[in-house]
Amino acid sequence: MIFKNQTSARVILQTDVNFSTNDVTTKLIKYKKPSGTTGSWTGTTLTGSETTGKIYKDFSSTDKFDEAGTWDIWAHLTFTDTRVANGAVVKYGVNNEGE
């Protein structure tokens, strides 16, 4: 569980792309907020998971879940030859503090 505006959190997504054998230039975690606003955060390869393709985002005071409700999040990868791969959408619940 995560709370609105919580700044100590990490989201990890499994992409199933082998980063040690595939040249990926951009790793994004895209989102759609409960209000319908869309955007993205830069994803980072999780240390030790280059072959399993896990990416993550650590949250801060500027990058956070700033709306309560259900968020849609998914991986978005761009390869050096400009191919793009999108992951499946994951529904992520964000509560107001105290709920």
Buried (B, 14 or more C-beta within 10 A) or exposed (E): EBBBBBEEBEBEBBBEBEBEEBEBEEBBBBBBBBEEEEEBBEBEBBEEBBEBBBBBBEBEEEBBBEBBBEBBBBBBBBBEEEEEBEBEBBEBEBBEEEE
